[in-house]
């Protein structure tokens, strides 16, 4: 029998990094999958593909600390959101390491907790998610993992349906929060191209 634990988090105490780390503290799994409530698996093999990426990633190329899924737009989303999904989540997967910083710049650290699998041992070894943080806990973790010699893998075959139809004002606020969170971390973002 499976044991389930439900932890209630009040809206005012929710924190992108802290709340996810709290969930991780209640897990004893070797691999932890973080998903947002509005991400819908595109098929029944999503978790298998993410976990397989972590299982097979311990080779001469290095160890993958986190693997994240491809986000596909919902049928009703607008053209800008479709373009964003296509740009950030292309058809071909990629494993990223320190060697990619020169060519990929900031995209080396790109990762999304909309749907991502983490090796539990490395999650705790690398210090979990930052807290408090308004945004980008996934990207900060990916940057720490890559700078520590680990890798991040984008698994294009692991797919979720996830998109938004933000208004111009909502998109502005999201981009503003993104910029604020990156500005707060010059040790990660100052030396790389965007």
C-alpha positions in Angstrom: 0.0 0.0 0.0 1.1 3.5 -0.8 1.2 6.1 1.9 0.2 9.6 0.9 0.9 12.8 2.8 -0.9 16.0 2.1 0.7 19.2 3.3 -1.5 22.3 3.3 0.4 25.5 2.4 -1.4 28.8 2.8 -1.2 31.2 -0.1 0.6 33.8 1.9 3.3 31.4 2.9 3.8 29.8 -0.6 7.3 30.3 -1.9 8.5 28.8 -5.2 11.7 27.3 -3.8 10.7 26.8 -0.1 7.4 25.0 -0.8 9.1 22.6 -3.3 11.9 21.9 -0.8 9.4 21.3 1.9 7.8 18.6 -0.3 11.2 17.1 -1.0 11.9 16.8 2.7 8.8 14.4 2.9 10.1 12.2 0.1 12.4 9.2 0.3 12.3 8.5 -3.4 15.5 8.3 -5.4 14.0 10.6 -8.0 11.5 13.4 -7.3 9.3 14.8 -10.0 8.0 18.4 -9.6 5.0 19.4 -11.6 2.7 22.4 -11.6 -1.0 21.9 -11.2 -1.7 23.1 -14.7 0.7 20.8 -16.6 -1.0 17.8 -18.2 1.0 14.8 -19.4 0.8 14.4 -23.2 1.0 10.6 -22.9 1.3 7.9 -20.3 5.1 7.6 -20.6 6.1 11.1 -19.3 7.6 10.0 -15.9 9.3 6.9 -17.5 11.1 9.1 -20.0 12.3 11.6 -17.4 13.4 8.9 -14.9 15.1 7.0 -17.7 17.1 10.1 -18.6 18.4 10.2 -15.0 19.1 6.5 -14.9 21.1 6.3 -18.1 22.9 9.6 -17.6 25.7 8.2 -15.4 28.2 7.6 -18.1 31.5 9.0 -19.4 29.8 12.3 -20.2 28.8 12.9 -16.6 25.9 12.7 -14.2 22.6 14.5 -14.9 21.2 16.1 -11.8 17.9 17.2 -13.3 15.9 16.4 -16.4 13.0 18.6 -17.6 10.1 18.0 -20.0 9.1 19.6 -23.2 6.1 22.0 -22.9 3.6 21.9 -25.7 1.0 24.7 -26.2 -2.7 24.0 -25.5 -5.0 24.2 -28.5 -6.5 27.5 -27.3 -3.3 29.4 -26.7 -2.2 32.5 -28.7 0.5 32.8 -31.3 3.0 34.5 -29.0 2.7 31.7 -26.4 3.0 29.1 -29.2 6.2 30.8 -30.4 7.6 30.9 -26.9 7.0 27.2 -26.4 8.6 26.4 -29.7 11.6 28.6 -28.9 12.2 27.3 -25.3 11.1 23.7 -26.0 12.3 22.6 -29.4 11.8 19.1 -30.9 15.3 17.9 -30.2 16.5 17.2 -26.6 19.9 18.2 -25.3 22.2 17.5 -22.4 23.8 20.7 -21.1 27.1 21.1 -19.1 29.7 23.7 -18.3 31.2 23.3 -21.7 28.0 24.7 -23.3 28.1 28.1 -21.5 30.2 29.8 -24.2 27.7 28.8 -27.0 24.4 28.7 -25.2 24.9 31.5 -22.6 22.0 31.8 -20.2 20.2 28.9 -22.0 22.7 26.5 -20.5 21.0 27.0 -17.1 17.4 27.0 -18.5 15.3 24.4 -16.7 11.6 24.3 -15.8 9.8 22.9 -12.8 6.6 22.9 -14.7 7.7 19.3 -15.1 11.1 18.2 -14.0 12.7 15.1 -12.3 15.6 15.6 -9.8 18.0 13.0 -8.4 17.2 13.3 -4.7 20.8 12.7 -3.6 22.1 15.6 -5.7 19.1 17.8 -4.8 20.1 17.8 -1.2 23.9 17.7 -1.8 23.6 20.9 -3.9 21.6 22.7 -1.3 18.0 22.2 -2.5 16.0 25.2 -3.9 16.8 28.7 -2.8 14.3 30.3 -0.4 12.8 32.8 -0.4 12.6 33.2 -4.1 9.8 34.8 -6.2 10.8 33.0 -9.4 13.5 30.9 -11.1 14.3 28.4 -8.4 14.6 25.7 -11.1 17.1 27.8 -13.1 19.2 28.7 -10.0 19.4 25.0 -9.1 20.4 24.1 -12.7 23.1 26.8 -12.6 24.5 25.4 -9.3 24.4 21.8 -10.6 26.2 22.8 -13.8 28.8 24.9 -12.0 29.4 21.9 -9.7 30.2 19.7 -12.7 26.8 18.0 -13.1 24.5 18.2 -16.1 21.0 19.3 -16.9 19.0 17.4 -19.6 16.1 18.7 -21.7 14.1 15.5 -22.6 12.1 16.5 -25.6 10.3 13.1 -25.7 8.9 13.7 -22.2 6.0 16.1 -23.0 3.4 18.0 -21.1 0.6 20.4 -22.3 1.3 23.7 -20.6 0.7 27.2 -21.8 -0.9 30.5 -20.8 -2.9 33.2 -22.5 -1.4 36.1 -20.5 -2.5 39.7 -21.1 0.2 42.2 -22.0 0.1 43.4 -18.3 0.5 39.9 -17.0 3.3 39.1 -19.3 5.1 42.4 -18.3 4.8 41.4 -14.6 6.1 37.9 -15.3 9.1 39.3 -17.3 9.7 41.9 -14.6 9.8 39.1 -11.9 12.2 37.1 -14.1 14.5 40.1 -14.5 14.4 40.9 -10.7 15.3 37.3 -9.8 18.2 37.2 -12.3 19.5 40.6 -11.1 19.5 39.2 -7.5 22.1 36.6 -8.7 25.0 38.4 -10.4 27.2 35.4 -9.5 25.2 33.3 -12.0 24.0 35.8 -14.7 26.6 38.6 -14.8 29.2 36.6 -16.8 27.0 35.0 -19.4 25.1 36.3 -22.4 21.4 36.4 -22.5 
